[in-house]
């Protein structure tokens, strides 16, 4: 029989007080019962002096602590966490056991904790520790939550398998879910969480979370009282996140969030300050809930006050910059209407990290510790005088620059992009630029780049910067299939955007491929029953490793057989082959600024036609060669996120030229049609022409207006010109020049809403008009802008709302022949749904207009085909950009009279 000395039970979740061991009355009664049992049983005699004095406690040497009960933890580990040690002197009852219970309770692993006396030998005591573990989570199920949101709720609440389940977990999970839905306007959300023991797993429970979010609580109306100078509409517009119901509004739903409502009340006051009403204030506001309609009604009583104007503005404390320069940055003159918001922005615009304000003027030139404050010093009637008090402080220098979080990307890939170098003068501008450059690499989540200031020492004038980055997937897989051109087309593409060529022979680097050096390798295979295309490209952004000079190279091969789209038969004896190789260099410039890039490349294409008479070209046998040099200059400062830029622009102009062969080859292209070798000859067996005259093999022939063939014998001057032979000579080596321009702007309109404006122009010309503009390298306008395969170097230009290539010039047979000149204009409003590293999603609406022309003489920049629509883009690191657009063409297609109407476009892997 065990002598019961102390019983201690603690419900950890309810956090009961743990030191209640010395309850004299209870324990005295228990010891009396124990002693009575001992005396009646006659097991042993206990002398009075050996009894445990519960009211004062007795000291013992702890001989052993044994853990009893069914537990999954190691027995010695539990004893260690209790803080009790063998040979330790303890008082029973006393603080040692109370402290042990506290320590075990704080672990949050046990439901009940109890100590028992096993036995006492002389001054040694043996204790039993009886504990009951809290159950662990086996699985969790949600009811009333959309499938796509379950995973996020599980992750946010850390409801993982084997998670300890206690009242704290249940309460925090319940509160989190309710608050999450309340932030979305579901104020009547009710969450019920129940747990049931799992019948198979030991000491595990299954959790069921029932969510009844109810109907969304919307704001029926926002009314203002006391406003005379500003209308209710103006004040409601100032409230950015608290909106009343409006079916027209698309991007901002009506919902009430207390924290944002308080901020919006401040914005109401800011709206008055922008108009000169410095003393405007809110006297009271009320929010009333209508249970029947499930709506809120808001009333706001304002006191506008008087209108004020700026008076004298003086600068104090400035020694580095003159009053005149600071005044130009401030941009506020005496007598102008008081605008507190503008004054604050001109001093320090918190909404723009790169704004041209006074604070950034100092911070961009080393004055990290500078401080600028505007102080009202005098108010006379309606005029306010200000002092702009400047505390310049010492110049600061960058000390230690570090990057953390790059688990895959090697340090040198990031450090070479940093604009903040140790020992250099502190510059906020360079700090912001560094964030952009890291984001533009494409290897990290641009929304998660966080520069942390450490060891900021004004005395030493130094600061350490630690850039925190989060890696994201940079490789992409393109796997698609579709029907086009009369057959099934399959595509497999692999793109590794953070490749490491120097680790090719390092076996340990294959995870699954060598990565981390910022190089790009892309492999693409595309094919069907009648064509195959293979391409491989490689680029190194820092060629040589010392300067930002990008080296790029690519090689591709395409082969197409003659395909009958009606019978779907393929004639493999008739083929068209293209071989392409290209090498280029792109150098980052420093003048006019280092956003400029000069790019140059040399490319060679070989076109080989074998009995391939399809109408694509005027000749079916022969070869064409395209040796071209391309030079371009571009400037891009858009940022930060390359997937969803919110500011900046990108401009580019390029020229692709070939050698002017006609200047030195001595060929008179205008006279080719008159030369003997370019005349039509009969190549069949000897017979008769359509007029009954003898027709022998090799005779020159001509065709009349009715299509009848007649022999002219050896009189080649009277024979027809063989156009295919002439064109084969003209295009044996392609001769042309091609100029393109692109302008792309990004402007933040309101909140997260971004306006993208785009303009494009392209022109294909010829040096020698007798030789003419080549049928290669032309522009094909209309549709989604995606080219499944391109056999003649064409460029497909996107113009949504119309079928693919439908806005392209055609020949007399109605076949597209491509344009030599085009222009396009586009506007997009973009709104991000999520910009997480795992998937970035944004919605868009667009207006587009454009047109293409066969020659420059036909060019009319105002004769445009117009369209409008909406779409969605999803970018996933593993698959690239995916999207869908619905566009409405307002104008008729060539040869038609009615508007084209609606078109659906699927976007795969296109530019952002």
C-alpha positions, 0 to 999 in steps of 0.5 A, spaced: 500 500 500 502 506 498 502 512 503 499 518 500 502 524 501 501 529 496 496 529 491 496 535 486 492 535 479 492 541 475 488 543 469 493 546 464 488 550 460 485 553 465 491 555 468 489 554 475 494 556 481 499 551 482 501 552 489 495 550 493 499 544 496 499 546 503 492 546 504 492 544 512 485 542 513 484 538 507 491 534 508 490 534 515 484 530 514 487 526 509 493 524 513 488 522 519 485 517 514 491 514 512 494 513 519 487 510 521 488 505 516 495 504 518 493 502 525 488 498 523 492 494 518 498 493 522 502 493 517 508 497 521 509 502 526 510 509 525 513 513 531 510 520 532 517 523 530 516 520 523 510 523 521 510 528 516 508 535 519 503 537 513 502 544 517 510 546 516 513 541 512 519 536 513 525 535 509 527 529 505 533 527 500 529 525 494 531 518 492 527 517 486 522 520 481 518 515 477 513 517 472 507 513 472 501 513 467 501 512 459 505 517 456 509 518 449 515 522 452 521 519 455 521 518 463 527 521 464 526 527 459 519 529 463 523 528 470 529 533 467 523 538 465 520 538 472 527 541 475 527 535 480 534 532 481 536 525 485 539 527 491 536 534 492 533 536 498 526 537 498 521 539 503 514 536 503 510 539 502 514 545 499 516 549 494 520 544 490 514 540 488 510 546 487 515 549 482 516 542 479 508 542 477 509 549 474 515 548 470 511 541 467 505 546 466 508 551 462 510 546 457 503 545 455 503 538 454 499 535 460 492 535 462 493 533 469 499 533 473 499 529 480 505 527 485 504 521 490 509 518 495 511 511 494 515 510 500 520 513 505 526 510 508 529 514 513 530 521 510 530 519 503 523 519 499 521 516 493 516 520 489 511 517 483 509 523 478 502 521 475 501 525 469 496 525 463 498 527 456 493 532 452 491 529 446 494 530 439 491 532 433 489 527 428 486 531 422 481 537 422 475 538 417 472 544 415 464 545 414 462 552 411 468 554 408 470 554 400 475 548 399 480 553 396 481 557 403 481 551 407 489 550 406 490 557 408 486 556 415 490 550 417 496 553 415 495 560 419 492 556 425 498 551 425 493 545 425 498 540 423 498 533 425 500 531 432 499 538 434 497 539 442 490 540 442 488 544 448 483 550 450 488 555 448 488 552 441 481 552 440 480 559 443 485 562 438 483 558 432 476 560 433 477 567 434 482 568 428 477 565 423 471 569 426 476 576 426 478 574 419 471 573 416 469 580 420 474 583 416 471 581 410 464 584 412 461 578 415 460 580 422 455 575 424 460 569 423 459 564 428 465 558 429 464 552 433 469 547 434 468 540 437 473 534 438 472 527 438 477 522 440 480 518 434 478 510 435 484 508 432 490 512 434 492 512 441 490 519 445 489 523 438 482 527 437 479 529 430 477 536 430 471 539 426 470 546 425 463 549 423 463 556 420 457 559 419 459 566 416 452 569 415 450 574 410 455 580 409 454 586 413 454 592 408 454 599 409 447 602 407 449 609 407 454 614 410 451 621 411 455 627 413 452 633 418 455 640 418 458 640 412 458 646 407 464 647 404 465 640 402 459 635 399 458 629 402 460 625 395 467 629 396 467 626 403 465 619 402 470 619 396 476 621 401 474 615 405 478 610 401 476 603 405 469 605 408 464 605 402 457 605 402 453 600 397 454 602 390 452 597 384 457 600 379 463 600 384 467 594 382 474 594 385 472 596 392 466 592 396 462 595 401 464 593 408 466 595 415 472 594 418 473 598 425 480 599 424 480 602 417 474 606 419 478 610 424 483 611 419 478 613 414 475 618 419 482 621 419 482 622 411 476 626 412 479 631 416 485 631 411 480 632 405 478 639 409 486 640 410 487 640 403 482 645 402 485 650 407 480 648 413 486 647 418 481 646 424 476 641 421 474 636 426 469 631 427 464 632 433 461 625 433 460 619 429 455 613 430 454 606 427 448 603 427 446 596 425 439 594 422 438 587 424 432 586 419 436 589 413 443 586 415 446 593 414 450 599 417 448 606 417 454 611 419 453 618 421 458 623 421 458 630 424 463 635 422 465 642 424 469 645 418 472 651 421 475 657 418 479 657 411 486 659 412 492 661 407 500 660 408 503 666 410 511 667 411 515 660 411 522 660 414 527 655 414 532 654 420 538 650 422 539 648 414 547 649 413 548 644 407 542 647 402 540 654 401 533 657 403 532 658 395 533 650 394 529 648 400 523 653 398 523 650 390 523 643 393 517 645 398 513 648 392 509 653 397 508 660 396 505 665 401 498 667 400 496 660 397 491 656 400 493 652 406 494 645 405 496 641 411 497 634 407 501 637 401 505 641 406 507 634 409 508 630 403 513 636 401 517 635 407 516 627 407 512 623 402 511 617 406 507 614 400 513 614 395 519 612 398 523 615 392 519 622 392 522 629 391 521 631 398 526 635 403 527 629 407 529 625 401 534 631 399 538 630 405 537 622 406 539 621 399 546 625 400 548 621 407 544 625 412 540 619 415 540 622 422 536 628 419 530 631 421 525 636 418 519 639 422 514 644 420 512 648 426 506 653 426 509 660 429 504 665 428 497 665 426 494 672 424 486 672 422 486 667 416 494 667 415 499 662 418 506 663 418 511 657 419 518 655 420 521 649 417 526 646 422 532 642 420 536 638 424 541 635 419 545 631 423 552 628 421 553 624 415 552 617 415 556 611 411 554 604 410 558 599 414 556 592 414 552 590 408 549 583 408 543 578 405 539 573 408 534 568 406 538 566 399 538 559 400 539 557 393 541 563 390 549 564 391 551 570 394 555 573 389 549 574 384 545 578 389 551 582 392 553 584 384 546 588 384 547 592 390 547 599 390 549 600 397 556 598 398 560 598 405 564 605 406 560 609 401 555 615 403 548 613 405 543 614 400 536 612 401 535 613 393 540 607 392 537 603 398 530 603 394 534 602 387 537 596 390 530 593 392 528 594 385 534 590 382 533 584 387 526 584 385 528 584 378 532 578 378 526 574 379 529 569 384 525 572 390 519 574 392 519 582 391 513 583 396 517 580 401 524 584 400 525 587 407 532 592 408 533 592 416 537 597 419 542 595 424 547 598 429 545 605 427 550 609 430 549 617 430 556 618 434 560 613 429 556 615 423 555 608 421 549 604 419 549 596 417 543 594 412 541 587 412 537 585 406 532 579 408 529 576 402 525 570 400 526 565 395 521 563 390 521 558 384 524 561 378 524 555 373 518 554 369 515 548 365 511 549 359 506 543 357 501 544 352 497 541 347 492 544 342 489 544 335 491 548 330 493 549 323 489 542 321 492 538 326 494 537 334 500 541 336 504 539 342 509 543 346 514 542 351 518 547 354 523 547 360 526 554 363 531 554 368 532 562 370 537 561 376 542 556 372 549 555 374 553 552 368 560 552 372 557 546 377 555 542 371 560 537 373 559 537 380 554 531 382 552 534 388 549 540 385 544 536 381 538 538 385 535 536 380 540 541 376 545 546 378 542 552 380 544 559 383 548 563 379 543 567 375 544 564 368 538 562 364 537 556 360 531 554 356 529 548 352 523 548 347 520 542 343 514 543 339 511 538 334 505 535 330 504 530 324 507 536 319 512 540 323 517 540 329 521 545 332 527 545 337 530 551 340 535 552 346 538 558 349 543 560 354 544 567 357 549 570 362 547 576 365 554 578 368 559 576 362 566 575 365 563 576 372 566 583 373 561 588 369 553 588 367 554 585 360 549 580 358 551 575 353 546 571 350 546 565 345 540 561 341 540 556 336 533 553 333 531 548 328 524 547 324 522 543 319 515 543 316 512 538 311 506 540 306 500 539 309 493 538 306 488 541 311 482 538 308 484 531 307 489 532 313 495 528 309 502 530 310 507 529 304 514 528 307 517 529 300 515 536 300 519 540 306 521 547 308 527 547 313 529 553 317 536 553 321 537 559 326 543 561 330 544 568 334 549 571 339 548 577 343 551 582 348 547 587 352 551 592 356 548 597 362 550 604 360 552 609 365 550 615 361 545 618 361 543 614 367 544 607 369 537 605 367 539 605 360 542 598 356 545 598 349 544 591 346 547 588 340 546 581 336 548 578 330 543 572 327 543 568 321 537 564 318 537 559 313 531 557 309 531 551 305 525 550 300 524 543 297 518 542 292 514 546 297 509 550 293 504 553 298 503 560 296 507 562 302 513 564 297 513 565 290 518 560 289 518 552 292 525 550 291 531 554 293 534 557 299 534 564 302 539 567 307 538 572 313 544 575 316 542 581 320 545 585 325 540 588 331 542 594 335 537 597 340 537 602 346 532 601 352 531 604 358 527 601 364 526 603 371 519 599 372 518 596 379 518 593 384 515 587 382 516 585 375 510 581 374 506 587 377 509 593 376 506 599 380 511 605 377 516 607 372 516 606 365 520 602 359 522 605 352 526 601 347 528 603 340 531 598 335 534 597 328 535 590 325 539 591 318 542 586 313 548 588 309 546 592 303 548 587 298 545 590 292 550 596 293 556 591 291 553 585 288 553 588 281 546 585 279 540 590 276 534 587 279 530 591 275 532 588 269 532 580 271 525 580 268 528 581 261 534 576 262 534 569 259 535 565 265 529 568 268 524 566 263 519 561 263 521 554 259 517 548 258 520 542 262 515 536 260 515 531 254 515 533 247 508 535 245 503 541 242 501 547 246 494 550 247 494 552 239 496 546 236 503 548 235 509 543 237 512 544 244 518 541 246 522 540 252 526 547 253 522 551 249 520 558 252 513 559 253 508 565 254 500 565 257 495 569 254 489 573 258 485 567 257 490 562 261 492 559 254 500 557 253 503 557 247 510 556 245 515 561 243 521 557 241 528 560 242 525 567 243 526 568 250 524 576 249 517 574 248 516 569 253 513 570 260 518 572 266 518 566 271 517 570 277 519 564 282 526 564 279 526 572 279 524 572 287 529 566 288 534 571 286 532 577 289 531 573 296 537 569 296 540 573 301 535 577 304 536 585 304 532 589 309 532 594 315 527 594 320 525 599 326 521 598 332 519 602 338 515 601 344 513 605 350 510 602 356 508 606 362 506 604 369 502 609 374 499 608 380 492 611 380 488 609 386 490 604 392 493 598 388 490 600 382 495 601 376 494 604 369 498 601 364 499 605 357 503 602 351 504 604 344 508 600 339 510 602 332 514 597 327 516 599 320 520 594 315 523 597 309 528 596 303 534 599 301 533 597 293 526 599 291 527 594 285 529 589 289 523 590 294 520 589 301 522 582 303 516 577 304 519 575 310 520 578 317 513 582 317 508 584 322 501 580 323 496 584 327 490 581 331 488 576 336 492 574 342 499 575 340 501 568 340 505 565 335 504 557 335 510 556 329 513 562 325 516 559 318 518 566 315 520 570 321 514 574 322 512 577 328 505 577 331 502 583 334 497 582 340 490 586 339 484 583 343 477 583 340 479 580 333 481 573 331 488 572 330 492 575 324 485 578 322 487 585 321 493 583 317 493 585 309 492 580 304 493 578 297 488 578 291 486 571 294 485 573 301 491 570 304 495 574 309 501 577 306 503 581 313 504 588 314 510 592 313 508 598 318 503 598 324 502 602 330 498 600 336 496 603 342 493 600 349 491 602 356 490 597 361 487 598 368 490 592 373 488 590 380 492 585 384 488 580 387 494 576 390 501 577 389 504 571 393 510 568 391 506 561 390 501 565 385 500 572 383 493 574 380 491 580 378 485 582 374 485 587 368 480 591 363 483 594 357 482 599 351 486 597 345 487 600 338 491 599 332 492 597 325 497 595 320 498 596 312 502 593 306 506 599 304 508 606 307 504 609 302 497 606 305 499 608 312 494 612 316 495 612 324 488 614 325 485 609 321 485 604 327 481 598 329 478 599 336 477 594 342 475 593 349 474 588 354 477 585 361 481 579 363 485 575 368 492 573 369 495 568 373 503 567 374 505 561 378 513 560 378 513 553 375 508 554 369 509 562 368 504 566 366 497 564 364 491 568 362 484 569 359 481 575 356 474 577 353 475 582 348 469 586 344 472 588 337 468 595 335 470 595 328 469 590 322 474 586 319 477 587 312 471 585 307 466 585 312 461 591 314 459 589 322 463 590 328 467 583 330 464 583 336 466 578 342 472 574 342 476 570 347 483 569 348 487 564 352 494 567 354 500 562 355 507 564 357 506 571 354 510 578 356 507 581 363 
